[in-house]
Amino acid sequence: MRDEAFFLGEIHKALMPSTGCTEPVAIALNTATARKHARGALKHLTLTLDAYLYKNAMGVGIPGSDERGVALCAAMGVTAGDADAQLRVLDRVTPQALKDAKQMVFDGRVTVKTRGDVPDLFVESVLETEEECVRVLTLSAHTNIVRVDHAPFEPYVPPCGASAGHPIRDCTLGEMIAFADAVPAERLAFLQDGIDMNLAVAQEGRKFGLGLALGTLIDQGVIGRSPVSAAQLLCASASYARMSGVSMPVMTATGSGNQGITLLLTLEAVARERGVDPEKKLRAAALANLVNIYVKSFTGTLSAVCACGVASGLGASVGVVYMLGGGEQQMLGAMQNILGSISGMICDGAKEGCANKVELSSGLAVQAAFLAMQGMSIGKSDGILASDLRTLFEHLGQLVQEGMCETNRVIVDIMQGTATCREL
């Protein structure tokens, strides 16, 4: 039985502000750290990434930049990054720093490689200067810089054997609900700070792109006003703005801004539409975060499936059930409604189109919760589903970790333009 301190600690660890998509930002944080520890004028930067992170950094907007690309965000970490600012490393990009980063790329002083035998989040930068050579390693989490080495250094060798499972896997849904019910309300106030941060980005996103279009359709009555469309509008607006490179921080969840948006703003939208008590909303957000962490412990930090649906959207759906007064069975029903619907939605890199997946995930999260409250859920023996929490996500984890490795390779090949069609 885990105590209050454990659950609160896990939520705090999972939430972190980020300016910009977390994958290019993780790259910039790594290279900014290399620059911080290296003496002398820059000669060359070599960056090696896992395929999942590379995919998510290829085409997304970079804060402070009018251009995109893996090499550019790596160079911006060197010329503009604040190595002590965590995921807000690119908060203060000056025009000169951006110009210097572009020149680095133009001059061919940035080399980007991918590597397949590493964890599902891997960043290695080797920064060569006129005086020395520095290597920085980031493993498993966006801000988890595990080594800063000065040459000579040994090549990174992945550890053998399976890693230990996350301790939250030993928790039951009932224990998470009990925590959400009993934790003193004042200890959850930080969750409102995250909601407010993401609301500010959503407000900016209402002015253009998907947020503007979706808001117009709702105002015109093409899409009816409901808790479903309210969640879609908030989440899609915030996601589109963020993916476009708007230089505003969002509260991330388990390393992803889109997951933080989906998780927190879905609940905010339903709470507004249904007049939910603010304290009840924050308790629901705490529970939703724990479920999101639980799911990601099986699927991994990055994968070939869109975690906005199967993790943060699913967690938000549990939170909606909690706000509506439902119990454990209705929450499991909501999870089954989601996994029985969009468990195969792929992640094909970070870009503005992710906002459409966030829109879909947030709307389905609300619909799945309301259906579960009506006693309607997809059958527990359908497809990859199961009747209990642990088995349900063991199945999902097996699908993602074993079944979809080749899927991710093909996605990256297609995105790079190197895929070869084969006759069937």
Disulfide bonds with the S-S distance in Angstrom:
none
